Amino acid sequence: MKVLKFGGTSVGSAESIRNVKNIIQGQKDRKIVVVSAMSGVTNKLVELYEAARLGKSQQADGLMLELKLKHLQLIEELIVSPEAKRMAENQFLELYEQLEEALQQKPLSEAVIITFGESFLSLIFSHFLEQEGVSNTLLDAKNFMHVSNVENPEVGSVQKLLHHSLQREVTNEVYVTQGFIRIDRNRNINTLKRGGSDYTATIIGAAVNATEVQIWTDIDGFHNNDPRYVAQTSALTHLTFEEAAELAYFGAKILHPQTVSPVKEKGIPIYLKNTFTPDAPGTCISDKYHTEGLKAISAKDGITAIKIKSNRMLMAHGFLRKIFDVFDKHETSIDMITTSEIAISLTIDNTGNLDKILAELDEYGEITVDSNHTIICVVGEGVINDHETFRLFELLNDLPVRMISYGGSSNNISLLVDTQNKVRALQLLHQKLFEEKTLKVT
């Protein structure tokens, strides 16, 4: 069995959805198809939640009407048969009424409201496939995506529940379900966080021991740099699980940061493909090792650097543990860390508890905080052995670099720069590490 996931832009219009149908029909084997909400819908649902929470009923009514018309228009464009169209519309309106009821609940649940986008689209998509001769079964992710711990999903529990769901249904070549949605440890509807449909796909892939997981987006796989800021980037045909995980964690938007973990242990490959150019090779992420050295650069914004300077305590036994305990207490992860004889510098990407953290750190020394920074990550298996890696340090001649970190992983070297210098840093690194290297070879 294969698992195919289609993101918001892949299902953003009737024309795109027809492309998705062709991709599904063009592949053999049984498939579980995971779909996101239509592009833009989740953002509208977040706006709807905020409007309802603040009692802005007129704004909420306008957003509800907009969502209703958008999906009814999609049905109009996709479903030809009057009878099939009427059935799709009736079932959609039943879901729409459930959203109306959810908006009346006290307290409001943001997760319940924003997950309706996936439910709307999967329903319409299932009806469309049926019309096109693709017999399919619509599965409700809430029946099996029971994930208490987002960081460490219980694949065994999902496997058991999904097996029961599949046993209850008529055996089909295609099953359609929703990404993003989970049931948490309190049995409440929750999410796998934004971009979490990728994660849904690999959790399901691990649960059914899939032969492969395909993630279809609007880009030809991982590129060796961010094409939004750097010209002449190129797609990578192969990455190891470790390389992909590093790139995703450090800002590569094509993949949810935790996507790799469920399938890594089982060696199930992930293919990143472009819905709009399906014949392009895309990127294969697997446990197969192809080449060593520099592969790609990614950037993660929203980073805050904290420096703790203490002449008397830094080298004292237990000092670092006390510092880490403060961050652990306030559930705040550390991305980068460097130390000197009298100071420790570290970075965080979640400032929700920053004031509390700083108040506790104050007793350990002089504290300096720098916000609006970006981690730039240079990734590749055995990157330190690449003969061109030394050139990344030439960046110091052109831009101020706040921190440099290597050693936590043999696959990446991380640099911290002011966000205003991010684009320039990406372009310079691309030039030094890839463009001039290519010129040398040719």
C-alpha positions in Angstrom: 0.0 0.0 0.0 1.1 3.6 -0.8 0.3 6.8 1.1 -0.2 9.9 -1.1 -0.6 13.3 0.5 -1.8 16.4 -1.4 -1.3 19.8 0.1 -3.4 22.9 -0.1 -2.2 24.3 -3.4 -2.5 20.8 -4.9 -6.2 20.9 -4.1 -6.7 24.6 -4.4 -9.0 24.6 -7.4 -11.1 22.4 -9.5 -8.3 22.2 -12.2 -5.7 21.2 -9.6 -8.0 18.5 -8.1 -8.4 17.0 -11.6 -4.6 16.8 -11.8 -4.6 15.0 -8.5 -7.2 12.5 -9.8 -5.0 11.8 -12.8 -2.0 11.2 -10.5 -4.0 8.7 -8.4 -5.3 6.9 -11.4 -1.8 6.6 -12.9 -0.5 4.6 -10.0 -0.9 0.9 -9.2 -1.4 -0.6 -5.8 -3.9 0.3 -3.0 -3.6 3.9 -1.8 -4.5 6.0 1.2 -4.9 9.6 0.0 -4.4 12.3 2.6 -5.7 15.7 1.8 -5.3 19.1 3.3 -7.8 21.9 3.2 -8.0 24.0 0.1 -5.3 26.7 0.0 -6.4 29.7 2.1 -9.2 27.9 3.9 -7.4 27.2 7.1 -6.4 30.9 7.4 -10.0 31.8 6.9 -11.0 29.4 9.6 -8.5 30.9 12.0 -10.0 34.4 11.2 -13.4 32.9 11.9 -12.4 31.5 15.2 -10.9 34.9 16.2 -14.0 36.8 15.1 -16.3 34.4 17.1 -14.0 34.6 20.1 -14.1 38.4 20.1 -17.9 38.5 19.5 -17.6 40.0 16.0 -20.7 38.3 14.7 -20.9 40.3 11.4 -17.4 39.4 10.5 -18.0 35.8 11.5 -21.1 35.6 9.3 -19.2 37.1 6.4 -16.4 34.5 6.7 -18.9 31.7 7.0 -20.7 32.7 3.9 -17.4 33.0 2.1 -16.4 29.4 3.1 -19.8 28.1 2.1 -19.8 29.6 -1.3 -16.2 28.6 -2.0 -17.0 24.9 -1.4 -20.3 24.9 -3.1 -18.7 26.5 -6.1 -16.1 23.7 -6.1 -18.9 21.1 -6.1 -20.5 22.9 -9.0 -17.3 22.8 -11.0 -16.4 19.2 -10.2 -19.6 17.2 -10.0 -21.5 16.8 -13.2 -24.4 14.5 -12.5 -27.4 16.4 -10.9 -28.0 13.5 -8.5 -24.4 13.2 -7.4 -24.1 17.0 -7.1 -27.2 17.1 -4.9 -25.8 14.3 -2.7 -22.4 16.1 -2.4 -24.1 19.4 -1.6 -26.4 17.9 1.1 -23.5 16.1 2.8 -21.4 19.3 2.7 -24.2 21.3 4.2 -24.5 18.8 7.0 -20.8 19.4 7.8 -21.3 23.1 7.4 -24.1 23.0 10.1 -21.7 21.2 12.4 -19.3 24.1 12.0 -22.2 26.5 12.9 -22.9 24.4 16.0 -19.2 24.4 16.9 -19.2 28.2 16.8 -21.9 28.2 19.5 -20.0 26.0 21.9 -18.6 27.6 25.1 -15.6 27.6 25.4 -14.8 27.8 21.7 -12.3 25.2 20.5 -9.9 26.6 17.9 -8.8 23.1 16.9 -12.4 22.0 16.2 -13.1 25.0 14.0 -9.9 25.1 12.0 -10.0 21.4 11.1 -13.2 21.7 9.2 -11.2 22.7 6.1 -9.9 19.1 5.7 -13.3 17.6 6.4 -14.9 19.8 3.7 -12.3 19.0 1.1 -12.0 15.3 1.7 -15.8 14.9 1.4 -16.0 16.8 -1.9 -12.9 15.0 -3.3 -14.3 11.6 -2.4 -17.5 12.4 -4.4 -15.5 13.7 -7.3 -13.3 10.5 -7.5 -16.4 8.4 -7.4 -17.9 10.3 -10.3 -14.7 9.8 -12.2 -14.8 6.0 -11.8 -12.3 5.9 -9.0 -14.1 3.7 -6.4 -13.0 5.0 -2.9 -13.9 5.0 0.8 -13.9 8.1 2.9 -12.2 7.5 6.3 -12.7 9.9 9.2 -9.2 10.6 10.6 -10.8 11.2 14.1 -11.5 7.4 14.3 -7.8 6.4 14.1 -5.4 9.4 14.4 -5.2 9.2 18.2 -1.9 11.0 18.9 -1.3 12.0 22.5 2.2 13.1 22.0 2.9 15.1 18.9 6.7 14.8 19.3 6.5 11.0 19.7 3.3 9.7 18.1 2.0 6.3 19.1 2.2 4.6 15.8 1.1 1.3 17.3 -2.2 2.8 18.6 -2.8 4.4 15.2 -2.1 1.1 13.5 -4.6 -0.8 15.6 -7.4 1.8 15.2 -6.7 2.2 11.5 -6.8 -1.6 11.0 -10.2 -1.7 12.6 -11.4 1.2 10.4 -10.3 -0.6 7.3 -11.8 -3.9 8.4 -15.2 -2.2 8.8 -15.1 -0.9 5.2 -15.5 -2.6 1.8 -12.0 -3.3 0.5 -11.1 -0.6 -2.0 -8.2 0.5 -4.1 -8.4 4.1 -2.8 -9.1 5.4 0.7 -9.4 9.2 1.3 -8.8 10.8 4.7 -7.9 14.1 6.3 -4.5 15.4 7.2 -3.7 17.8 10.1 -6.4 16.3 12.5 -5.7 14.3 15.6 -7.4 13.2 18.8 -5.3 14.2 21.8 -4.8 12.4 25.2 -8.0 14.0 26.5 -10.0 12.6 23.6 -10.5 16.1 22.2 -10.1 17.1 18.6 -6.7 18.7 18.1 -4.1 19.3 15.4 -0.7 18.2 14.3 0.2 21.9 14.0 0.4 23.9 10.8 1.7 21.9 7.9 0.9 18.7 9.8 -0.7 16.9 6.9 2.8 15.7 5.9 3.1 14.3 9.4 -0.3 12.6 9.1 0.9 10.9 5.9 4.1 9.4 7.4 2.3 8.4 10.7 -0.2 6.5 8.5 2.6 5.2 6.3 4.3 3.7 9.3 1.0 2.3 10.6 0.2 0.4 7.5 3.9 -0.5 6.6 3.5 1.4 3.3 5.9 0.7 0.5 6.3 4.5 0.1 4.9 7.8 1.1 4.4 10.5 -1.5 4.1 14.1 -0.6 2.7 16.2 -3.4 3.2 20.0 -3.3 3.8 22.8 -5.8 7.6 22.5 -6.0 9.9 19.9 -7.5 11.2 18.5 -4.3 13.9 19.9 -2.0 16.1 22.6 -3.5 19.7 23.3 -2.5 18.6 26.7 -1.4 15.5 28.8 -0.9 14.2 29.6 -4.5 12.2 32.5 -3.1 15.4 34.4 -2.3 18.2 32.7 -4.4 18.3 32.5 -8.2 19.2 29.3 -10.0 18.7 26.8 -7.2 18.4 23.2 -8.2 16.3 20.3 -7.0 18.0 17.4 -5.1 17.1 13.9 -6.3 18.2 12.2 -3.1 18.5 13.0 0.6 19.0 10.8 3.6 16.4 10.8 6.4 18.9 12.7 8.5 19.6 15.4 5.9 15.9 15.9 5.2 15.1 16.2 8.9 17.8 18.8 9.4 16.6 20.9 6.5 13.0 20.7 7.6 13.7 21.6 11.2 15.9 24.5 10.1 13.3 26.2 7.9 12.8 24.3 4.6 9.0 25.0 4.2 8.4 22.1 1.8 8.3 19.5 4.6 6.8 19.6 8.2 9.8 19.3 10.6 8.7 16.0 12.2 7.6 14.3 9.0 10.6 12.0 8.7 10.6 10.4 12.2 7.6 8.0 11.9 9.0 6.2 8.7 12.7 6.4 9.4 12.9 3.3 11.6 11.0 1.3 9.1 13.0 2.5 6.2 9.9 3.6 4.3 11.0 6.1 1.6 9.4 9.5 1.2 9.0 11.0 -2.3 8.5 14.8 -2.6 6.8 15.5 -5.9 5.2 18.4 -7.8 1.5 18.1 -8.6 1.8 20.4 -11.5 4.8 18.7 -13.1 4.3 15.1 -12.0 6.9 13.7 -14.4 9.7 15.6 -12.7 11.8 13.3 -10.5 11.4 15.2 -7.3 13.3 14.2 -4.2 13.6 10.7 -2.7 14.2 10.7 1.0 15.4 7.3 2.3 18.1 5.5 4.3 20.1 5.0 1.1 23.4 6.9 1.1 24.3 8.5 -2.3 26.9 11.2 -2.0 28.8 12.8 0.8 29.3 16.5 1.4 27.4 19.8 0.9 23.8 19.3 -0.2 21.6 22.3 0.7 21.1 25.4 2.7 17.9 26.4 4.7 17.0 29.2 7.0 14.8 29.4 10.1 13.5 32.8 11.1 12.0 34.1 14.4 15.1 33.2 16.5 16.0 34.9 19.7 19.6 34.7 21.0 20.2 34.8 24.8 23.7 35.4 26.2 24.4 34.6 29.9 27.7 36.1 31.1 29.0 35.0 34.5 32.6 35.4 35.7 32.2 33.3 38.8 29.7 30.6 37.9 30.1 29.3 34.3 32.8 26.8 35.1 31.2 25.7 38.4 29.9 22.1 38.6 26.2 22.0 37.7 25.9 25.5 36.3 24.9 24.4 32.8 22.3 22.0 34.2 20.7 24.8 36.2 20.5 26.9 33.0 18.9 24.0 31.0 16.5 23.3 33.8 15.1 26.8 33.5 14.3 26.3 29.8 12.9 22.8 30.5 10.7 24.1 33.3 9.1 26.6 30.8 8.9 24.0 28.0 11.2 26.0 25.7 13.5 24.1 23.3 17.0 25.3 22.6 18.2 25.3 18.9 21.9 26.4 19.1 24.4 26.7 21.9 28.0 27.9 22.2 30.1 28.4 25.3 33.2 30.3 26.2 35.2 30.6 29.5 32.8 33.2 30.9 29.6 33.1 28.8 27.1 30.8 27.3 25.0 31.8 24.2 21.9 29.9 23.1 18.9 30.4 20.8 15.2 29.7 21.1 12.4 30.0 18.6 9.5 30.2 21.1 9.4 33.4 23.1 6.0 32.6 24.8 7.7 32.2 28.2 10.7 34.5 27.6 9.9 36.9 30.4 9.7 34.1 33.0 12.9 32.5 31.7 14.8 35.8 31.9 13.5 36.5 35.4 15.0 33.1 36.5 18.2 33.5 34.6 18.9 36.9 36.1 20.4 35.3 39.2 23.0 33.5 37.2 24.7 36.4 35.5 24.4 39.3 33.1 21.8 38.6 30.5 21.7 40.0 26.9 18.8 39.3 24.5 18.9 39.8 20.7 15.7 39.1 18.8 14.9 39.0 15.0 17.6 36.6 14.1 17.8 33.7 11.6 19.6 30.4 11.8 21.1 29.4 8.5 21.8 25.7 8.2 24.3 24.1 5.8 23.4 20.4 5.4 25.0 17.3 4.0 26.2 13.9 5.1 29.7 14.3 6.4 29.6 18.0 5.5 32.8 18.7 7.5 34.7 16.5 5.1 33.7 18.4 2.0 36.7 20.3 0.6 34.5 23.3 -0.1 33.0 23.6 3.4 35.7 26.0 4.6 34.3 28.6 2.2 31.2 29.2 4.4 33.5 30.9 6.9 34.3 33.5 4.2 30.9 34.8 5.0 32.6 36.5 8.0 34.3 38.8 5.6 31.0 40.1 4.3 28.4 39.9 7.1 28.4 39.9 10.9 27.7 36.4 12.2 26.3 36.1 15.8 27.0 32.4 16.4 28.5 29.4 14.7 27.6 25.8 15.8 29.0 22.4 14.6 29.3 19.1 16.3 25.8 18.4 17.5 25.3 16.6 14.2 27.8 15.6 11.6 25.3 16.6 9.0 25.0 20.3 9.6 26.8 23.5 10.4 24.6 26.3 11.7 25.2 30.1 11.5 23.1 32.8 13.4 22.7 36.1 11.6 20.5 39.1 12.0 17.3 38.5 10.0 17.9 41.7 8.0 21.0 40.0 6.6 19.4 36.6 5.9 18.8 37.0 2.1 22.3 38.4 1.5 23.7 35.5 3.6 21.8 32.9 1.6 22.9 34.4 -1.7 26.5 34.6 -0.7 26.6 31.1 0.7 25.0 29.8 -2.5 27.6 31.6 -4.6 30.5 30.3 -2.5 29.4 26.8 -1.9 27.6 25.8 -5.1 28.0 28.3 -8.0 31.8 28.7 -7.7 32.2 25.0 -7.0 30.4 24.2 -10.2 32.5 26.7 -12.2 35.7 25.0 -10.8 34.5 21.6 -11.9 33.6 22.7 -15.4 
